[in-house]
Amino acid sequence: MTDGPTSETPPEPTQEVDLVIVGSGGGGMVAALTAADAGLSAIVLEKRDLIGGSTAMSGGVVWVPANQFLEADGIADSQEAALKHFEAVVGDVGPCSSTERRKAFLASGPEMVQFLQRLGVSLERCDGYSDYYSDMPGGLAVGRSLEPEPWDGRRLGDLFPKLQPGLAAGVGLAVKTNEVRTLAHWNRSPRAFATATRVILRTFGAKATRRKLLTNGAALIGQMLEIARARNVPVWTECPVTDLVVDGGRVVGVRATRNGQEITVKARKGVLLSAGGFSHNPEMRARYAPDRRRQPKWSIANPGDTGDALQAAMALGAQTDLMDEAWWLPTPRGGKFGQSTLVDARFRPGAIFVDAEGHRFVNEANSYMEIGRAMYERDRTARAVPCWLVFDDGYRRRYSHGLSRPGKFPEGLLDSGILKRAGTIAELAAECGIDPAGLEAEVARFNEGAERGIDPDHGRGASAYNRAMGDPGHKPNPSLGPVQRAPFYAVEVVPSDIGTCGGLLTDADARVIGPGQHPIPGLYAAGNITATVMGRHYLGAGASIANTMVFGYRAVRHAAATTTESATETATAEPEQPEPQ
Ligand SMILES: Cc1cc2nc3c(=O)[nH]c(=O)nc-3n(C[C@H](O)[C@H](O)[C@H](O)COP(=O)(O)OP(=O)(O)OC[C@H]3O[C@@H](n4cnc5c(N)ncnc54)[C@H](O)[C@@H]3O)c2cc1C
């Protein structure tokens, strides 16, 4: 349980508000503020003891085409260009990314940003964080991403311990997400050095003044939480929603558990499901993607991602799509140890991904979602789940690994067995169970192009995104360099995910589509519980948080404008027997 005007009140068996919001991530918190601003009473029900979901754990980056920061900086962008980009990259993936939904997303993005700014949420542009498909029609090389400004968590007072710790908490630095890509090569260009110095000064400055300086997703959720409290929107933690209440075909509330007691919270205007996906539900993942092994074990989404709210909506006949898809993130094995050390190696010269035959199979420096999908695709013909990250001693010497000085691996990394080392490519291959002749031939071929800064096989280093993520001090291509200096190293890479991205089909106003393709009256959904407007692609940093925040915003705007009487669409939401899991 946490703050809010009713937080001191013992739970009543039945409560009533205008809007019930299930889940306290990005979509849920934007919805809470939108409801309060529209004069609606709202409540956020969160099943975990922490507030913020995956959004708080995340980079907190939000992808908003044609945003006001771009305009202020004189950078040309438009909703039309972004729509073209959707068409070129996402293509036709069905109703989850219909033209209507894309247009709604694009129209409401800048509007939502303006709304949040009006309420006091401070954001900034992630300059240079290129769109992930920057070279496709409508792509923007300087990027369309925004992130929160560093924010002092002390403003939350006694609510602070309730906030899910963010990305930067793990590394102990007050680092913005747009700065993270620079830290491992801080020694490689004056600009990178200046960025790293700024991060250090900010971190120590905050410590010296005893500020709890938050960045990334925690700063985003923290700011919204502070405003929600000021606007008297209760956020109840440890309050899992277990079912939806239906009356006459309309969703009129939820059942939940609070302090061990069953409660009903009625909703006069609607229920918004912003409860995340089902990354950590092994039964659902096996059912919807039976060929993809061990996904829940590798997921780094928040533990609340178990799909229970999604199943409650499906039991009412809600339609779904993209249930096999996720926001993939190739992750070095070895938990935090391996991840923090080598997670971005694929962007830098001197490192490649190979399958068990020793072959490259993808442009390693492309969007993480693209790599995850390529790993599974390749795995049909050659083992690529897991695949191997292979790099040379030149890579080791050039870059920082974790918080160490360049060239130095964290204590124990080699001894742990996570990282393999050998004097030759063939020996390394043998140690990893990769075909030695295959790897030798592949490395020789790759090196030939890499020395000239080209990758004829996969085009690595050609796009602005590849180059933005690479080493600015490496010529002729910041993304490409040969793997040639002994000894050689390898680490296994698994397709983790940061959330599933298939789920409920929703319309342009985030209404859940039910039987007969009609919206289920009173039921809205946003974020990873839905089939995303991004389809099977990740258009730029912040694509998934934008998806949850924008549709959370639109859901409430729609609910606020709708009288209960007029919300009598023809769909009937009647409980069905859930399909066996
Ligand atoms: C390390 C990391 C970094 C990332 N970086 C980025 C980034 O920079 N940009 C980006 O776009 N994406 C990023 N992502 C992905 C992004 O965080 C998620 O896709 C997105 O935040 C999902 O938002 P959501 O609102 O759908 O769910 P969440 O933010 O996960 O919120 C859902 C909430 O609902 C709660 N809940 C679930 N079931 C119930 C129930 N039955 N009753 C009550 N509450 C319930 C959950 O506990 C959770 O708190 C990152 C993810 C991770 C893990």
The ligand as an SDF file (V2000), in Angstrom:
LIG
                    3D

 53 58  0  0  0  0  0  0  0  0999 V2000
   16.3070   -3.0500  -18.2690 C   0  0  0  0  0  0  0  0  0  0  0  0
   15.2390   -2.5630  -19.2070 C   0  0  0  0  0  0  0  0  0  0  0  0
   15.4770   -1.4290  -19.9990 C   0  0  0  0  0  0  0  0  0  0  0  0
   14.4900   -0.9700  -20.8720 C   0  0  0  0  0  0  0  0  0  0  0  0
   14.6770    0.2170  -21.5410 N   0  0  0  0  0  0  0  0  0  0  0  0
   13.6830    0.7200  -22.3030 C   0  0  0  0  0  0  0  0  0  0  0  0
   13.7470    2.0420  -22.8570 C   0  0  0  0  0  0  0  0  0  0  0  0
   14.6470    2.8200  -22.5840 O   0  0  0  0  0  0  0  0  0  0  0  0
   12.7300    2.4340  -23.6690 N   0  0  0  0  0  0  0  0  0  0  0  0
   11.6770    1.6320  -23.9550 C   0  0  0  0  0  0  0  0  0  0  0  0
   10.8030    2.0260  -24.7240 O   0  0  0  0  0  0  0  0  0  0  0  0
   11.5610    0.4190  -23.3860 N   0  0  0  0  0  0  0  0  0  0  0  0
   12.5040   -0.0360  -22.5420 C   0  0  0  0  0  0  0  0  0  0  0  0
   12.3430   -1.2280  -21.9090 N   0  0  0  0  0  0  0  0  0  0  0  0
   11.0670   -1.9660  -22.0950 C   0  0  0  0  0  0  0  0  0  0  0  0
    9.9820   -1.2200  -21.3450 C   0  0  0  0  0  0  0  0  0  0  0  0
   10.4180   -0.9380  -20.0430 O   0  0  0  0  0  0  0  0  0  0  0  0
    8.6620   -2.0050  -21.2810 C   0  0  0  0  0  0  0  0  0  0  0  0
    8.3670   -2.5750  -22.5210 O   0  0  0  0  0  0  0  0  0  0  0  0
    7.5380   -1.0480  -20.8760 C   0  0  0  0  0  0  0  0  0  0  0  0
    7.9600   -0.2810  -19.7840 O   0  0  0  0  0  0  0  0  0  0  0  0
    6.2770   -1.7860  -20.5440 C   0  0  0  0  0  0  0  0  0  0  0  0
    5.3590   -0.8620  -20.0100 O   0  0  0  0  0  0  0  0  0  0  0  0
    3.9490   -1.3400  -19.4610 P   0  0  0  0  0  0  0  0  0  0  0  0
    3.2620   -0.1280  -18.9560 O   0  0  0  0  0  0  0  0  0  0  0  0
    3.2700   -2.1700  -20.4620 O   0  0  0  0  0  0  0  0  0  0  0  0
    4.3320   -2.3320  -18.2760 O   0  0  0  0  0  0  0  0  0  0  0  0
    5.1320   -2.1200  -16.9270 P   0  0  0  0  0  0  0  0  0  0  0  0
    5.9250   -0.8790  -16.9190 O   0  0  0  0  0  0  0  0  0  0  0  0
    5.8680   -3.3800  -16.6620 O   0  0  0  0  0  0  0  0  0  0  0  0
    3.9830   -1.9530  -15.8520 O   0  0  0  0  0  0  0  0  0  0  0  0
    3.0630   -2.9830  -15.6240 C   0  0  0  0  0  0  0  0  0  0  0  0
    2.7770   -3.0650  -14.1470 C   0  0  0  0  0  0  0  0  0  0  0  0
    1.5900   -3.8350  -13.9460 O   0  0  0  0  0  0  0  0  0  0  0  0
    1.7490   -4.6380  -12.7960 C   0  0  0  0  0  0  0  0  0  0  0  0
    0.7960   -5.7560  -12.8330 N   0  0  0  0  0  0  0  0  0  0  0  0
    0.8590   -6.8800  -13.5700 C   0  0  0  0  0  0  0  0  0  0  0  0
   -0.2160   -7.6520  -13.3520 N   0  0  0  0  0  0  0  0  0  0  0  0
   -0.9920   -7.0040  -12.4390 C   0  0  0  0  0  0  0  0  0  0  0  0
   -2.2310   -7.3120  -11.7970 C   0  0  0  0  0  0  0  0  0  0  0  0
   -2.8920   -8.4390  -12.0590 N   0  0  0  0  0  0  0  0  0  0  0  0
   -2.7250   -6.4320  -10.8920 N   0  0  0  0  0  0  0  0  0  0  0  0
   -2.0630   -5.2690  -10.6230 C   0  0  0  0  0  0  0  0  0  0  0  0
   -0.8730   -4.9410  -11.2020 N   0  0  0  0  0  0  0  0  0  0  0  0
   -0.3520   -5.7930  -12.1100 C   0  0  0  0  0  0  0  0  0  0  0  0
    3.2100   -5.0630  -12.8750 C   0  0  0  0  0  0  0  0  0  0  0  0
    3.6800   -5.5110  -11.6250 O   0  0  0  0  0  0  0  0  0  0  0  0
    3.8670   -3.7770  -13.3550 C   0  0  0  0  0  0  0  0  0  0  0  0
    4.2770   -2.9710  -12.2780 O   0  0  0  0  0  0  0  0  0  0  0  0
   13.2760   -1.6820  -20.9900 C   0  0  0  0  0  0  0  0  0  0  0  0
   13.0250   -2.7830  -20.1780 C   0  0  0  0  0  0  0  0  0  0  0  0
   13.9920   -3.2300  -19.2830 C   0  0  0  0  0  0  0  0  0  0  0  0
   13.6830   -4.4090  -18.4140 C   0  0  0  0  0  0  0  0  0  0  0  0
  1  2  1  0
  2  3  1  0
  2 52  2  0
  3  4  2  0
  4  5  1  0
  4 50  1  0
  5  6  2  0
  6  7  1  0
  6 13  1  0
  7  8  2  0
  7  9  1  0
  9 10  1  0
 10 11  2  0
 10 12  1  0
 12 13  2  0
 13 14  1  0
 14 15  1  0
 14 50  1  0
 15 16  1  0
 16 17  1  0
 16 18  1  0
 18 19  1  0
 18 20  1  0
 20 21  1  0
 20 22  1  0
 22 23  1  0
 23 24  1  0
 24 25  2  0
 24 26  1  0
 24 27  1  0
 27 28  1  0
 28 29  2  0
 28 30  1  0
 28 31  1  0
 31 32  1  0
 32 33  1  0
 33 34  1  0
 33 48  1  0
 34 35  1  0
 35 36  1  0
 35 46  1  0
 36 37  1  0
 36 45  1  0
 37 38  2  0
 38 39  1  0
 39 40  1  0
 39 45  2  0
 40 41  1  0
 40 42  2  0
 42 43  1  0
 43 44  2  0
 44 45  1  0
 46 47  1  0
 46 48  1  0
 48 49  1  0
 50 51  2  0
 51 52  1  0
 52 53  1  0
M  END
$$$$
